Amino acid sequence: MRSLAGRLYEREKGKEFAMKLLGHKSVKMTDKYLDTRGKEYVML
């Protein structure tokens, strides 16, 4: 859920916003959370 929320906020507000929301101090950690690893979610 946290990773999904990060990706959704990154899409709408940008990476810097998502990074602050997730509480990360480094872009490297945020990039790990925002990596979809080739998987897409399905809205139910």
C-alpha distance matrix in Angstrom:
0.0 3.8 5.5 5.1 6.1 8.5 9.9 10.5 12.2 14.0 15.4 16.6 17.7 18.1 17.1 18.9 17.0 13.6 15.2 16.5 13.4 11.6 14.9 16.1 19.8 20.1 19.3 19.2 16.1 14.3 15.6 14.0 10.5 11.6 13.4 12.5 14.9 16.5 13.7 13.1 10.9 13.1 13.0 14.4
3.8 0.0 3.8 5.4 5.1 6.2 8.7 9.9 10.6 12.1 14.3 15.5 15.8 15.9 14.4 15.8 14.1 10.6 11.7 13.0 10.1 7.9 11.2 12.3 16.1 16.5 15.9 16.1 12.9 11.1 13.0 11.7 8.0 9.7 12.2 12.4 14.9 17.1 15.1 14.7 13.3 15.9 15.8 17.7
5.5 3.8 0.0 3.8 5.4 5.0 6.3 8.7 10.0 10.4 12.4 14.4 15.0 14.4 12.7 14.8 13.8 10.0 11.1 13.4 11.3 8.9 12.3 12.4 15.9 15.5 14.2 14.0 11.2 9.2 10.2 8.8 5.1 6.3 8.4 8.7 11.3 13.6 11.9 11.9 11.3 14.5 15.1 17.5
5.1 5.4 3.8 0.0 3.8 5.4 5.1 6.2 8.6 9.8 10.7 12.5 14.0 14.1 13.3 15.8 14.3 10.8 13.0 15.1 12.5 11.1 14.8 15.3 18.8 18.4 16.7 16.9 14.5 12.0 12.5 11.8 8.3 7.8 9.8 8.8 12.0 13.2 10.9 9.8 8.5 11.3 11.5 14.1
6.1 5.1 5.4 3.8 0.0 3.8 5.5 5.1 6.1 8.4 9.9 10.7 11.6 12.4 12.0 13.8 11.6 8.5 11.1 12.4 9.4 8.9 12.7 13.9 17.4 17.7 16.3 17.2 14.7 11.8 13.3 13.2 9.5 9.2 12.1 11.9 15.3 16.7 14.6 13.2 11.6 13.8 13.1 15.5
8.5 6.2 5.0 5.4 3.8 0.0 3.8 5.5 5.3 6.0 8.6 10.0 10.1 9.8 8.6 10.5 9.1 5.5 7.8 9.9 7.8 6.9 10.6 11.0 14.3 14.2 12.5 13.7 11.5 8.3 9.8 10.4 6.9 6.3 9.8 10.7 14.1 15.9 14.7 13.8 13.2 16.0 15.8 18.6
9.9 8.7 6.3 5.1 5.5 3.8 0.0 3.8 5.5 5.0 6.2 8.7 9.9 9.3 8.6 11.7 10.7 7.6 10.2 12.8 11.1 10.5 14.0 13.9 16.9 16.0 13.6 14.4 13.0 9.7 9.8 10.6 7.7 5.3 8.2 8.3 12.0 13.1 12.1 10.8 10.8 13.7 13.9 17.2
10.5 9.9 8.7 6.2 5.1 5.5 3.8 0.0 3.8 5.4 5.2 6.4 8.5 9.4 10.1 12.8 10.9 8.5 11.9 13.7 11.5 11.9 15.5 16.1 19.2 18.8 16.5 17.8 16.4 12.9 13.4 14.4 11.3 9.1 11.8 11.3 15.1 15.6 14.0 11.8 11.0 12.9 12.1 15.4
12.2 10.6 10.0 8.6 6.1 5.3 5.5 3.8 0.0 3.8 5.3 5.1 5.5 6.8 7.9 9.7 7.3 5.6 9.4 10.6 8.6 9.9 13.2 14.1 16.9 16.9 14.9 16.9 15.5 11.9 13.1 14.7 11.7 9.9 13.3 13.8 17.5 18.5 17.3 15.4 14.7 16.6 15.6 18.7
14.0 12.1 10.4 9.8 8.4 6.0 5.0 5.4 3.8 0.0 3.8 5.5 5.4 4.3 4.8 7.7 6.8 5.2 8.3 10.6 9.8 10.6 13.5 13.4 15.7 15.0 12.4 14.4 13.8 10.0 10.5 12.8 10.6 7.9 11.2 12.2 15.8 16.8 16.4 15.1 15.3 17.7 17.4 20.7
15.4 14.3 12.4 10.7 9.9 8.6 6.2 5.2 5.3 3.8 0.0 3.8 6.0 5.9 7.8 10.9 10.0 8.9 12.1 14.2 13.2 14.1 17.2 17.1 19.4 18.5 15.6 17.4 17.0 13.3 13.0 15.2 13.1 9.9 12.3 12.5 16.1 16.3 15.8 13.8 14.1 16.0 15.6 19.1
16.6 15.5 14.4 12.5 10.7 10.0 8.7 6.4 5.1 5.5 3.8 0.0 3.8 6.1 9.1 11.2 9.3 9.3 12.9 14.0 12.8 14.6 17.5 18.1 20.4 20.1 17.5 19.8 19.2 15.4 15.9 18.2 15.7 13.0 15.8 16.0 19.7 19.9 19.1 16.7 16.4 17.7 16.5 19.8
17.7 15.8 15.0 14.0 11.6 10.1 9.9 8.5 5.5 5.4 6.0 3.8 0.0 3.8 7.1 8.1 6.0 7.3 10.5 11.1 10.6 13.0 15.3 15.9 17.7 17.7 15.4 18.3 17.8 14.1 15.1 17.8 15.6 13.3 16.5 17.5 21.1 21.8 21.3 19.4 19.2 20.9 19.8 23.0
18.1 15.9 14.4 14.1 12.4 9.8 9.3 9.4 6.8 4.3 5.9 6.1 3.8 0.0 3.8 5.7 5.6 6.5 8.8 10.4 10.9 12.5 14.5 14.2 15.7 15.0 12.3 15.1 15.3 11.6 12.2 15.3 13.7 11.2 14.2 15.8 19.1 20.1 20.2 18.9 19.3 21.6 21.1 24.5
17.1 14.4 12.7 13.3 12.0 8.6 8.6 10.1 7.9 4.8 7.8 9.1 7.1 3.8 0.0 3.8 5.5 5.1 6.0 8.7 9.8 10.4 12.2 11.1 12.5 11.4 8.6 11.4 11.6 8.1 8.7 12.0 10.9 8.8 11.9 14.2 17.2 18.8 19.1 18.5 19.2 22.0 22.0 25.4
18.9 15.8 14.8 15.8 13.8 10.5 11.7 12.8 9.7 7.7 10.9 11.2 8.1 5.7 3.8 0.0 3.8 5.5 5.0 6.3 8.6 10.0 10.6 9.8 10.5 10.2 8.4 11.9 12.1 9.1 10.8 13.9 12.9 11.7 15.0 17.5 20.4 22.3 22.6 22.0 22.5 25.2 24.9 28.1
17.0 14.1 13.8 14.3 11.6 9.1 10.7 10.9 7.3 6.8 10.0 9.3 6.0 5.6 5.5 3.8 0.0 3.8 5.4 5.3 6.1 8.6 9.9 10.5 12.0 12.6 11.3 14.5 13.8 10.5 12.7 15.3 13.4 12.3 15.9 17.9 21.2 22.9 22.5 21.5 21.3 23.7 22.9 25.9
13.6 10.6 10.0 10.8 8.5 5.5 7.6 8.5 5.6 5.2 8.9 9.3 7.3 6.5 5.1 5.5 3.8 0.0 3.8 5.5 5.0 6.0 8.5 8.8 11.3 11.6 10.1 12.6 11.3 7.8 10.1 12.1 9.8 8.9 12.7 14.6 17.9 19.8 19.2 18.4 18.2 20.8 20.4 23.3
15.2 11.7 11.1 13.0 11.1 7.8 10.2 11.9 9.4 8.3 12.1 12.9 10.5 8.8 6.0 5.0 5.4 3.8 0.0 3.8 5.5 5.3 6.2 5.5 7.6 7.9 7.1 9.8 8.6 5.7 8.8 10.9 9.4 9.5 13.0 15.7 18.4 20.8 20.7 20.5 20.6 23.6 23.5 26.4
16.5 13.0 13.4 15.1 12.4 9.9 12.8 13.7 10.6 10.6 14.2 14.0 11.1 10.4 8.7 6.3 5.3 5.5 3.8 0.0 3.8 5.4 5.0 6.2 7.8 9.7 10.0 13.0 11.4 9.2 12.5 14.4 12.6 13.0 16.6 19.1 21.9 24.3 23.9 23.4 23.1 25.8 25.2 27.8
13.4 10.1 11.3 12.5 9.4 7.8 11.1 11.5 8.6 9.8 13.2 12.8 10.6 10.9 9.8 8.6 6.1 5.0 5.5 3.8 0.0 3.8 5.4 7.9 10.6 12.5 12.4 14.8 12.6 10.1 13.4 14.6 11.9 12.5 16.2 18.0 21.1 23.3 22.3 21.5 20.7 23.1 22.2 24.6
11.6 7.9 8.9 11.1 8.9 6.9 10.5 11.9 9.9 10.6 14.1 14.6 13.0 12.5 10.4 10.0 8.6 6.0 5.3 5.4 3.8 0.0 3.8 5.6 9.2 10.7 10.9 12.5 9.7 7.7 11.2 11.6 9.0 10.5 14.0 16.0 18.7 21.3 20.3 20.1 19.5 22.3 21.9 24.2
14.9 11.2 12.3 14.8 12.7 10.6 14.0 15.5 13.2 13.5 17.2 17.5 15.3 14.5 12.2 10.6 9.9 8.5 6.2 5.0 5.4 3.8 0.0 3.8 6.6 9.3 10.7 12.5 9.9 9.0 12.8 13.3 11.5 13.4 16.6 19.1 21.4 24.3 23.6 23.7 23.2 26.1 25.7 28.0
16.1 12.3 12.4 15.3 13.9 11.0 13.9 16.1 14.1 13.4 17.1 18.1 15.9 14.2 11.1 9.8 10.5 8.8 5.5 6.2 7.9 5.6 3.8 0.0 3.8 5.6 7.3 8.9 6.6 6.4 10.0 10.8 10.0 11.9 14.7 17.7 19.6 22.8 22.7 23.2 23.3 26.5 26.6 29.1
19.8 16.1 15.9 18.8 17.4 14.3 16.9 19.2 16.9 15.7 19.4 20.4 17.7 15.7 12.5 10.5 12.0 11.3 7.6 7.8 10.6 9.2 6.6 3.8 0.0 3.8 6.9 8.8 7.8 8.4 11.5 12.7 12.9 14.5 17.0 20.3 22.0 25.2 25.5 26.2 26.6 29.8 30.1 32.7
20.1 16.5 15.5 18.4 17.7 14.2 16.0 18.8 16.9 15.0 18.5 20.1 17.7 15.0 11.4 10.2 12.6 11.6 7.9 9.7 12.5 10.7 9.3 5.6 3.8 0.0 3.8 5.3 5.6 6.7 8.8 10.4 11.5 12.8 14.7 18.3 19.6 22.8 23.6 24.6 25.5 28.9 29.6 32.5
19.3 15.9 14.2 16.7 16.3 12.5 13.6 16.5 14.9 12.4 15.6 17.5 15.4 12.3 8.6 8.4 11.3 10.1 7.1 10.0 12.4 10.9 10.7 7.3 6.9 3.8 0.0 3.8 5.5 5.0 6.0 8.7 9.9 10.2 12.0 15.7 17.2 20.0 21.1 22.0 23.2 26.6 27.4 30.5
19.2 16.1 14.0 16.9 17.2 13.7 14.4 17.8 16.9 14.4 17.4 19.8 18.3 15.1 11.4 11.9 14.5 12.6 9.8 13.0 14.8 12.5 12.5 8.9 8.8 5.3 3.8 0.0 3.8 5.5 5.1 6.5 9.0 10.0 10.7 14.5 15.2 18.4 19.7 21.2 22.7 26.4 27.6 30.7
16.1 12.9 11.2 14.5 14.7 11.5 13.0 16.4 15.5 13.8 17.0 19.2 17.8 15.3 11.6 12.1 13.8 11.3 8.6 11.4 12.6 9.7 9.9 6.6 7.8 5.6 5.5 3.8 0.0 3.8 5.4 5.2 6.6 8.8 10.1 13.6 14.6 18.0 18.7 20.1 21.1 24.7 25.7 28.5
14.3 11.1 9.2 12.0 11.8 8.3 9.7 12.9 11.9 10.0 13.3 15.4 14.1 11.6 8.1 9.1 10.5 7.8 5.7 9.2 10.1 7.7 9.0 6.4 8.4 6.7 5.0 5.5 3.8 0.0 3.8 5.3 5.1 6.2 8.6 11.9 13.8 16.8 17.2 18.0 18.8 22.2 23.0 26.0
15.6 13.0 10.2 12.5 13.3 9.8 9.8 13.4 13.1 10.5 13.0 15.9 15.1 12.2 8.7 10.8 12.7 10.1 8.8 12.5 13.4 11.2 12.8 10.0 11.5 8.8 6.0 5.1 5.4 3.8 0.0 3.8 5.4 5.0 6.0 9.7 11.2 14.1 15.2 16.3 17.8 21.4 22.7 25.9
14.0 11.7 8.8 11.8 13.2 10.4 10.6 14.4 14.7 12.8 15.2 18.2 17.8 15.3 12.0 13.9 15.3 12.1 10.9 14.4 14.6 11.6 13.3 10.8 12.7 10.4 8.7 6.5 5.2 5.3 3.8 0.0 3.8 5.5 5.4 8.8 9.4 12.9 13.7 15.4 16.9 20.6 22.2 25.0
10.5 8.0 5.1 8.3 9.5 6.9 7.7 11.3 11.7 10.6 13.1 15.7 15.6 13.7 10.9 12.9 13.4 9.8 9.4 12.6 11.9 9.0 11.5 10.0 12.9 11.5 9.9 9.0 6.6 5.1 5.4 3.8 0.0 3.8 5.6 8.0 9.9 13.0 12.8 13.8 14.5 18.1 19.3 22.0
11.6 9.7 6.3 7.8 9.2 6.3 5.3 9.1 9.9 7.9 9.9 13.0 13.3 11.2 8.8 11.7 12.3 8.9 9.5 13.0 12.5 10.5 13.4 11.9 14.5 12.8 10.2 10.0 8.8 6.2 5.0 5.5 3.8 0.0 3.8 6.2 9.0 11.3 11.4 11.9 13.0 16.5 17.7 20.9
13.4 12.2 8.4 9.8 12.1 9.8 8.2 11.8 13.3 11.2 12.3 15.8 16.5 14.2 11.9 15.0 15.9 12.7 13.0 16.6 16.2 14.0 16.6 14.7 17.0 14.7 12.0 10.7 10.1 8.6 6.0 5.4 5.6 3.8 0.0 3.8 5.5 8.2 9.1 10.6 12.7 16.4 18.3 21.5
12.5 12.4 8.7 8.8 11.9 10.7 8.3 11.3 13.8 12.2 12.5 16.0 17.5 15.8 14.2 17.5 17.9 14.6 15.7 19.1 18.0 16.0 19.1 17.7 20.3 18.3 15.7 14.5 13.6 11.9 9.7 8.8 8.0 6.2 3.8 0.0 3.8 5.3 5.4 6.9 9.3 13.0 15.3 18.4
14.9 14.9 11.3 12.0 15.3 14.1 12.0 15.1 17.5 15.8 16.1 19.7 21.1 19.1 17.2 20.4 21.2 17.9 18.4 21.9 21.1 18.7 21.4 19.6 22.0 19.6 17.2 15.2 14.6 13.8 11.2 9.4 9.9 9.0 5.5 3.8 0.0 3.8 5.5 8.6 11.4 15.0 17.8 20.6
16.5 17.1 13.6 13.2 16.7 15.9 13.1 15.6 18.5 16.8 16.3 19.9 21.8 20.1 18.8 22.3 22.9 19.8 20.8 24.3 23.3 21.3 24.3 22.8 25.2 22.8 20.0 18.4 18.0 16.8 14.1 12.9 13.0 11.3 8.2 5.3 3.8 0.0 3.8 6.7 10.2 13.2 16.4 19.3
13.7 15.1 11.9 10.9 14.6 14.7 12.1 14.0 17.3 16.4 15.8 19.1 21.3 20.2 19.1 22.6 22.5 19.2 20.7 23.9 22.3 20.3 23.6 22.7 25.5 23.6 21.1 19.7 18.7 17.2 15.2 13.7 12.8 11.4 9.1 5.4 5.5 3.8 0.0 3.8 6.7 9.9 13.1 15.7
13.1 14.7 11.9 9.8 13.2 13.8 10.8 11.8 15.4 15.1 13.8 16.7 19.4 18.9 18.5 22.0 21.5 18.4 20.5 23.4 21.5 20.1 23.7 23.2 26.2 24.6 22.0 21.2 20.1 18.0 16.3 15.4 13.8 11.9 10.6 6.9 8.6 6.7 3.8 0.0 3.8 6.7 9.8 12.8
10.9 13.3 11.3 8.5 11.6 13.2 10.8 11.0 14.7 15.3 14.1 16.4 19.2 19.3 19.2 22.5 21.3 18.2 20.6 23.1 20.7 19.5 23.2 23.3 26.6 25.5 23.2 22.7 21.1 18.8 17.8 16.9 14.5 13.0 12.7 9.3 11.4 10.2 6.7 3.8 0.0 3.8 6.5 9.3
13.1 15.9 14.5 11.3 13.8 16.0 13.7 12.9 16.6 17.7 16.0 17.7 20.9 21.6 22.0 25.2 23.7 20.8 23.6 25.8 23.1 22.3 26.1 26.5 29.8 28.9 26.6 26.4 24.7 22.2 21.4 20.6 18.1 16.5 16.4 13.0 15.0 13.2 9.9 6.7 3.8 0.0 3.8 6.2
13.0 15.8 15.1 11.5 13.1 15.8 13.9 12.1 15.6 17.4 15.6 16.5 19.8 21.1 22.0 24.9 22.9 20.4 23.5 25.2 22.2 21.9 25.7 26.6 30.1 29.6 27.4 27.6 25.7 23.0 22.7 22.2 19.3 17.7 18.3 15.3 17.8 16.4 13.1 9.8 6.5 3.8 0.0 3.8
14.4 17.7 17.5 14.1 15.5 18.6 17.2 15.4 18.7 20.7 19.1 19.8 23.0 24.5 25.4 28.1 25.9 23.3 26.4 27.8 24.6 24.2 28.0 29.1 32.7 32.5 30.5 30.7 28.5 26.0 25.9 25.0 22.0 20.9 21.5 18.4 20.6 19.3 15.7 12.8 9.3 6.2 3.8 0.0
